[in-house]
Amino acid sequence: MKIINEKEQVNHPSHYCQHPAGIECIDVIRNYVCDIANALKYLWRAGLKEEMGKDDIEKEIEDLRKALWYIADYSVNNSIGVECANMEMYIHMCTGYTCDQITNGYNKSIAVAIHALLHVGLIHRGGVYTVNGWKNALSNAEFLINKRIDELKSKHL
């Protein structure tokens, strides 16, 4: 019988540490407003968690739908933003990682959705920064997540 270290199950469960670059989600999302951070978290771990009574595809679809819920909530409840001239550099400065490092290893649709979300809702010193057209970035992320859900549903049939 395998002994499970309870502290590791809380602090670093296996699905937290499966990113190809070894990046943990918390290292990125601690810099983001709550809704965008939660959407990123569900995208980050989609397809990695197991739940009794659900197959892998059902669980991944559930996580993708949770990400969509947070994106919709952000869209409805936020309308402020300050444009940052070089968002890629700003993301790297705040998180320590490039967008390419963060999105490496994901399904293409999800990687592009994560990239779009990285440009929305970044917090730094109490200010919220978004690129020009953050609503378009959110719409694009929603479209790509729905595309992935459709792909998974077609595999599941």
N, C-alpha and C positions, 0 to 999 in steps of 0.2 A: 504494500500500500504506500502510495506517494504521500509524503508529509507536505502540506501546504503551509508556507510561511504567511500567517495572517497579515503581518505588516506589509509584506510585498503585495498581497491581494488588495490592500487599501491604497497604498502609495504608488505602486507600479505594477498593476495587473498586466498580463501578457499582451492584451489588446492595446494597452497604452504605449507599448514599446516596439511595435511592429513596423514603424515607419522605416522605409529603406535607408534614410540618412541617420536613423537613430534619434530623430527629433521627437520629443514628447509634445503633445498638443498644448499643454499648459504653458510651455515655453513661448508659444506664439500668442495664444488667446488672452493671456493676462493683460495684453496691451489693447484689447478691443472692448467696445461697448457690449453690454450683456447679450443682447439678441444676436449680434453678429458673432460673438464668441461662441454662443451655444450652437448656432448654425454650423460654424466651422468645426466644433467638437463632434457633432453628429456626422458630418461628412467625413471627418478624419478617421472615425472609428467604424463607419458603415462597412458591413461585411466582415468585421473582425470579432464581433461579440457573439456569444452563443446564449440561447435561452431555451430552457426546457419546453417542449411542446411546439417549437417553431423551427422550421428548417432554415438554412443559411440565407436563402433568397428572401423568405418572408421577413426575417430579422433585418436584412439590409434595406429592404423596401421601407420597413417601419422607421429605421433611422433616417433615411432620406426624407420621408414625410415629416419627421420631427424637424429636420433642417428647414424644410419649406415653411413650416409653421412659424419658426423664429424669423425667417426672412420676411414673411407677410406681416408679422407683428412689428418689426422694425420699420417696414414701409409705411404702415398706418400711423405709427406713433412718433416718427422723427421727420423733421423737415429742415434741419440745420446742417450746415457743413461749410468748411473752409477749404478752398482748393489748395492743394499742395503741388508745387510745380513738378517735382520728381518723386512720385509716390513710391516707385520701386526702391529708390535709395532710402527714402524715409522708412519704409517697411524694414529694410535691412538694418538701419540704424536703431530702430525700436526693438526689433525681435532678435537681432543677431544672425538672421538667416535671410537668404535671397528667396524670392518667389519661386525660382526654379528648384531650389533645395526643398522647399516646403511642398511643392506639388509633385515632385518626383515619385514615380511608382504608382500613381493612381490611374484608374480608368480615365481615358481622355476627357470625357464629359465632366467627370467629377473634378479632375485637375483644373480644367478651365473655370468651373464654378468656384472652386476654392480660390483661384487666382482673382476672380472678380470680387469675391467677398473680402479678400485681403486688402482691397482698395477702398473698402467702405467701413466706416465706423472705427477707425484707428484713434486711440486716445493717447495723448501725450501732454503732460503737465496740465491736465484738466480741460484741454480743448478737444473737440471732436473734429477730425479731419476727414474729408472725403474728396475723391476726385470729382471733377466736373461731370455731371450726369450720373450721379450715384444711383438714381432710380433705374437708369438703363443697365447699370452693372447688376443690380438686384434682379431685374427682369431676365437678364441673360443667365444668371445663376439659377433662377427658378426654371427656366426653359431647359437648361442642361441637366438639372437634377431630375426633372420629369422625363427627359429623354432616357436617362439611366434607369429610372423606374420602369419605363416601357420595355427597355432591353431585358431587364430582369424578369418581368412578367412573361415575355415571350419565351424565355428559357424555362420558365416554371410550368408552362402548359404541357 
